[in-house]
Amino acid sequence: MTEAPALIGVWKQLVGQEPAARTLSTASAAAARIVDNQPVAPGAMTHAWLVTGPPGSGRSTAARVFAAALQCSTGTGCGECPGCRTVLAGTHADVKLVVPEGLSISVAEMRSLVQAAARRPTTGKWQVVIIEDSDRLTEGASNALLKAVEEPPDRTVFLLCAPSDHPDDVSVTIRSRCRLVTLRTPPPEAIAQVLMERDGIDPERARWAASVSSGHVGRARRLATDEAARQRRATVLRIPLGLRRPSDVFTCADQLISAAEADAGEESKVRDEAERSELRTAMGGDGIGKGVSGAKRAAEAAVKQLEKRQKSRATRTQRDTLDLALVDLAAFYRDVLVTASGADATLNHPDHASEIAQAASAWAPDSILRRLEAVLECREAIDLNVKPRIAVEAMVTTLRQG
């Protein structure tokens, strides 16, 4: 079996995604020919793309890399020209990036974006709109986007990122107007390699982080570099065998919630204060002297609106962090089921193989399944806006009872 050629330029960032890289690279080359008024094969390049894949596979990275290739001076995604560098740095004037900070993307935000996307490129070759987590579009926002996708302006490209092309994630009408690019779960070897080469991580630590990250590149990097993240994972994986007394249900539930809150708080604290300070300064709220009272009132009103958005972002960050913990927990029970069945499958938590074997010998297969289903139901309940503490306590109760 011949080895796939190594990715070069901006495409090196697509860890373990060689098929997707080839598809997007071919399209960016066709886009460059369109700009130069050269003939291209029908369908070689299109105005709307949907990038799907499991968490951590690099959906948003693929979209940004493709955007960089579209703005590249050579049309190949060289990674060295000003077009590539500014897109990857997030400063290119013709690349609009939508990253939902709250629980959804509003219709007002989408309408504003569609209007901006209708303009011709100013400094680049294309007007590019990247919508991360497009599964968070509200119904109104989806309708606003659909109008733009149905009648796209010249030289405008929409790049949507979602977990899948299922109607629950992307509406059928929008999906039908996009070309689909599906990412796969990156193999541990590819993740370890990029951790060593890009981040300078010790080979042993890199291989460990890659093996326990379930194919999530960002999670692997965090586990390799952040001791607190390693401690939180260890706390989560102590839960299955730590539920001995009824009181342990509430203790473990509190540990899960507290860890998510602490993680969200650490991520938000510095960023929130910097945003508030910058906003007050921009609006003259920190000024002194005569005539500044009006500016102070306007600044305080703007800060209140900012704090409201920050609160929504913190809620989302907390839920995302809690969801990562639940994914780790579900993977533990999956490993127990694999071990109990004698299947020849790779464990998600190979460093906890002894605990997994202990659980496999102690629990019946139907009990393991009930525990796994309880974790999945908890994830679904939180996604439906059930209070996290209530959902987690109900889950942990089932985990103890089996």
C-alpha positions in Angstrom: 0.0 0.0 0.0 1.5 3.3 -1.1 1.8 6.1 1.5 -0.3 9.3 0.9 1.9 12.2 -0.2 2.7 14.7 2.7 0.6 17.8 2.9 2.3 21.1 2.3 1.5 24.8 2.7 -1.6 25.6 4.7 -2.9 22.0 4.1 -0.4 20.7 6.8 -2.9 22.0 9.4 -5.5 19.3 8.3 -4.3 16.6 10.6 -5.0 13.1 9.2 -7.4 14.6 6.6 -5.6 13.9 3.3 -8.8 13.1 1.2 -10.5 16.4 2.3 -7.3 18.3 1.7 -7.1 17.0 -1.9 -10.7 17.9 -2.5 -10.4 21.5 -1.2 -6.9 22.0 -2.8 -8.4 21.0 -6.2 -11.3 23.4 -5.7 -9.0 26.3 -4.7 -6.9 25.8 -7.8 -10.1 26.0 -9.9 -11.1 29.1 -8.0 -7.8 30.8 -8.9 -8.5 30.0 -12.6 -11.9 31.5 -12.3 -10.4 34.7 -11.0 -7.9 34.8 -13.9 -10.8 34.2 -16.4 -9.5 30.8 -17.4 -11.7 27.9 -18.3 -12.5 25.4 -15.5 -14.4 22.1 -15.5 -18.1 22.4 -14.6 -18.6 22.1 -10.9 -14.8 22.3 -10.1 -15.6 25.2 -7.7 -18.9 26.1 -6.0 -20.2 28.9 -3.9 -21.3 27.0 -0.8 -19.6 24.2 1.2 -20.6 22.2 4.2 -17.7 20.7 6.2 -18.8 18.0 8.6 -17.0 15.6 10.9 -16.8 14.4 14.5 -15.7 16.8 17.3 -12.0 17.6 17.2 -11.6 16.5 13.6 -10.8 20.0 12.5 -14.0 21.4 10.8 -13.2 25.0 11.5 -9.6 24.5 10.7 -10.5 23.0 7.3 -12.7 26.0 6.6 -10.0 28.5 7.5 -7.4 26.7 5.5 -9.7 26.6 2.5 -10.3 30.3 2.9 -6.6 31.0 3.0 -6.1 29.0 -0.2 -8.9 31.0 -1.9 -7.1 34.2 -1.0 -3.6 32.8 -1.8 -1.5 34.7 -4.3 -0.4 31.5 -5.9 -3.8 29.8 -5.7 -2.4 26.7 -4.0 -2.5 27.6 -0.3 1.3 28.3 0.0 1.0 29.5 3.6 3.7 32.2 3.0 1.9 35.0 1.1 0.1 37.9 2.8 -3.3 36.4 1.7 -2.6 33.1 3.5 -1.1 34.7 6.6 -3.8 37.2 7.2 -6.6 34.7 6.8 -5.0 32.3 9.2 -4.4 35.2 11.6 -8.0 36.2 11.4 -7.3 39.7 10.0 -8.2 39.4 6.3 -10.7 42.1 5.4 -12.6 39.8 3.0 -13.0 36.8 5.3 -15.9 37.0 7.7 -15.8 34.5 10.6 -18.9 33.7 12.7 -18.1 32.0 15.9 -21.3 31.7 18.1 -20.4 32.9 21.6 -23.9 32.1 22.9 -26.1 29.1 22.5 -27.3 30.1 19.0 -26.7 32.4 16.0 -29.5 35.0 15.8 -31.3 36.1 12.7 -30.1 39.7 13.2 -26.5 38.5 13.2 -27.0 36.5 10.0 -28.8 39.3 8.2 -25.9 41.6 8.9 -23.5 39.0 7.7 -25.4 38.3 4.5 -25.4 42.1 3.7 -21.7 42.3 4.2 -21.1 39.2 2.1 -22.9 40.7 -0.9 -20.1 43.3 -1.3 -17.3 42.6 -3.8 -13.9 41.7 -2.4 -11.8 44.7 -1.4 -8.3 43.3 -1.0 -8.6 39.6 -1.7 -9.9 37.4 -4.6 -13.1 36.3 -2.9 -15.5 37.3 -0.2 -15.5 34.4 2.2 -18.0 33.7 5.0 -17.1 31.0 7.5 -19.9 29.9 9.9 -18.6 27.7 12.7 -21.2 25.6 14.5 -23.8 26.3 11.8 -26.0 23.7 13.6 -26.6 26.6 16.1 -28.4 28.7 13.5 -31.9 29.6 14.6 -34.8 29.0 12.2 -34.8 32.7 11.3 -31.1 32.7 10.8 -31.2 29.7 8.6 -33.9 31.3 6.4 -31.7 34.5 6.1 -28.7 32.4 5.1 -30.8 30.3 2.6 -31.7 33.4 0.6 -28.0 34.2 0.1 -27.0 30.7 -0.7 -29.9 30.4 -3.3 -28.8 33.5 -5.1 -25.1 33.9 -4.3 -23.3 37.1 -5.2 -20.3 36.8 -7.6 -17.0 36.0 -5.9 -18.7 35.1 -2.6 -18.1 31.7 -0.9 -20.0 30.3 2.1 -18.2 27.8 4.3 -20.5 26.1 6.9 -19.2 23.8 9.6 -21.5 21.3 11.4 -21.2 17.9 13.1 -23.1 16.2 10.3 -25.4 16.9 7.3 -28.4 15.5 9.3 -31.5 17.8 9.2 -31.1 18.3 13.0 -27.8 20.0 12.3 -28.3 21.6 8.9 -31.6 22.3 7.1 -32.3 20.2 4.1 -32.7 23.2 1.8 -29.3 24.6 2.8 -27.7 21.2 2.6 -28.9 20.7 -0.9 -27.1 23.8 -2.1 -23.8 23.0 -0.5 -21.0 20.6 -1.6 -20.2 18.2 1.3 -16.7 17.6 2.6 -16.7 15.0 5.3 -13.8 14.8 7.8 -12.8 11.6 9.5 -11.5 11.0 13.0 -7.7 11.6 12.8 -5.6 8.5 13.7 -3.6 8.8 16.9 -0.3 8.5 15.0 -1.1 11.7 13.0 -2.1 13.6 16.2 1.0 12.5 18.0 3.2 13.6 15.1 1.7 17.1 14.9 2.0 17.5 18.7 5.7 16.7 18.5 6.4 18.7 15.3 4.2 21.8 15.8 4.1 22.1 19.6 7.4 20.6 20.6 5.8 18.1 23.0 7.8 15.2 24.4 7.2 12.1 22.2 6.0 9.9 25.1 3.6 12.6 26.3 2.4 13.3 22.8 1.7 9.6 22.1 -0.2 9.3 25.4 -2.3 12.4 24.8 -3.1 11.2 21.2 -4.1 7.8 22.5 -6.7 9.1 25.0 -8.1 12.0 23.1 -10.6 10.0 21.0 -9.3 11.6 17.9 -9.8 15.2 19.1 -6.8 17.2 18.1 -7.5 20.2 20.4 -8.2 17.9 23.3 -4.9 16.0 22.8 -3.0 19.3 22.8 -4.7 20.5 26.0 -4.1 17.2 27.8 -0.4 17.3 26.7 0.2 20.8 27.9 -2.3 21.5 30.7 -1.9 19.7 34.1 -5.3 20.9 35.2 -6.9 19.3 32.2 -5.2 16.0 33.0 -6.4 16.3 36.6 -10.0 17.0 35.5 -9.9 13.9 33.2 -8.6 11.8 36.1 -11.5 13.0 38.3 -14.1 12.1 35.7 -12.7 8.6 35.2 -12.7 7.9 38.9 -16.5 8.2 39.0 -17.6 4.8 37.6 -15.8 2.8 40.3 -16.2 5.4 43.0 -20.0 5.2 43.4 -20.1 3.0 46.5 -22.5 4.9 48.8 -25.7 6.8 48.1 -24.0 10.1 49.1 -21.3 9.5 46.4 -24.0 10.3 43.8 -24.1 14.0 45.0 -20.4 14.2 45.6 -19.5 13.0 42.1 -22.2 15.1 40.4 -20.9 18.2 42.2 -17.3 17.3 41.1 -18.5 17.2 37.5 -20.4 20.5 37.7 -17.7 22.3 39.6 -15.0 21.2 37.2 -17.0 22.5 34.3 -17.6 25.8 36.1 -14.0 26.2 37.0 -12.8 25.5 33.5 -15.3 27.9 32.0 -14.4 30.5 34.6 -10.6 30.2 33.9 -11.3 30.6 30.1 -13.6 33.5 30.5 -12.1 35.6 33.3 -9.2 37.3 31.5 -11.0 37.6 28.2 -14.1 39.2 29.8 -12.2 41.8 31.8 -10.1 42.8 28.7 -13.2 43.2 26.6 -14.9 45.4 29.2 -11.8 47.6 29.6 -11.4 48.0 25.8 -15.1 48.9 25.4 -14.9 51.5 28.2 -11.8 53.1 26.7 -13.2 53.1 23.2 -16.4 54.8 24.3 -14.7 57.3 26.6 -16.1 55.8 29.8 -12.8 56.2 31.7 -12.4 59.8 30.8 -12.3 62.7 33.3 -13.3 66.3 33.2 -16.3 68.2 32.0 -18.7 66.8 29.5 -17.9 63.2 30.1 -21.0 62.2 32.0 -22.9 61.3 28.8 -20.0 59.2 27.6 -19.9 57.4 30.9 -23.6 56.6 30.7 -23.3 55.3 27.2 -20.2 53.3 28.1 -22.0 51.7 31.1 -25.0 50.8 28.9 -22.7 49.2 26.3 -20.8 47.3 29.1 -24.1 45.9 30.4 -24.9 44.6 26.9 -21.4 43.2 26.6 -21.8 41.4 30.0 -25.0 39.9 28.9 -23.2 38.4 25.8 -20.4 37.3 28.1 -22.8 35.5 30.4 -24.3 33.7 27.4 -20.8 32.7 26.2 -19.8 31.5 29.7 -22.9 29.3 29.8 -22.0 27.8 26.4 -18.4 27.3 27.5 -19.5 25.5 30.7 -21.8 23.2 28.8 -19.1 22.4 26.2 -16.7 21.6 29.0 -19.2 19.4 30.8 -20.0 17.7 27.5 -16.3 16.8 27.1 -16.4 15.2 30.5 -19.5 13.3 29.6 -17.8 12.1 26.4 -14.9 10.8 28.5 -17.4 9.0 30.8 -19.3 7.5 27.9 -16.0 6.3 26.4 -15.1 4.5 29.7 -18.4 2.5 29.6 -17.8 1.8 25.9 -14.4 0.4 26.8 -16.0 -1.7 29.6 -18.5 -3.1 27.1 -15.7 -3.9 24.6 -13.6 -5.6 27.2 -16.6 -7.6 28.5 -17.5 -8.8 25.0 -13.9 -9.8 24.2 -13.9 -7.7 21.1 -10.6 -6.8 19.5 -11.0 -3.0 19.5 -8.8 -0.2 20.6 -9.7 1.3 24.0 -10.4 5.0 24.3 -8.8 5.0 27.7 -5.9 2.6 27.4 -4.2 4.1 30.5 -7.2 2.9 32.6 -7.2 -0.6 31.3 -7.0 -2.2 34.8 -10.1 -0.3 36.0 -11.9 -1.1 32.8 -11.2 -4.8 33.2 -12.3 -4.7 36.9 -15.6 -3.1 35.9 -16.1 -5.6 33.0 -15.8 -8.5 35.4 -18.1 -7.0 38.0 -21.0 -5.7 35.8 -23.4 -7.6 33.6 -23.6 -6.5 29.9 -27.1 -5.1 30.3 -26.0 -3.1 33.3 -23.1 -1.7 31.3 -25.5 -0.7 28.5 -27.8 1.0 31.0 -24.9 3.1 32.3 -23.8 4.0 28.9 -27.3 5.0 27.9 -27.6 7.2 31.0 -24.5 9.2 30.0 -25.9 9.7 26.4 -29.3 10.7 27.8 -27.6 13.2 30.1 -25.9 14.8 27.1 -29.2 15.0 25.2 -31.0 16.5 28.2 -28.4 19.3 28.6 -28.6 19.9 24.9 -32.4 20.4 25.4 -31.7 23.0 28.1 -32.3 20.8 31.2 -30.4 22.4 34.1 -27.0 20.6 34.1 -27.0 19.8 37.8 -30.4 18.1 37.6 -29.4 16.1 34.5 -26.0 15.1 36.0 -27.5 14.0 39.3 -30.1 11.8 37.5 -27.3 10.3 35.4 -25.0 9.5 38.3 -27.9 7.9 40.2 -28.3 5.5 37.3 -24.6 4.9 37.1 -24.6 3.8 40.8 -27.6 1.6 40.5 -26.6 0.0 37.1 
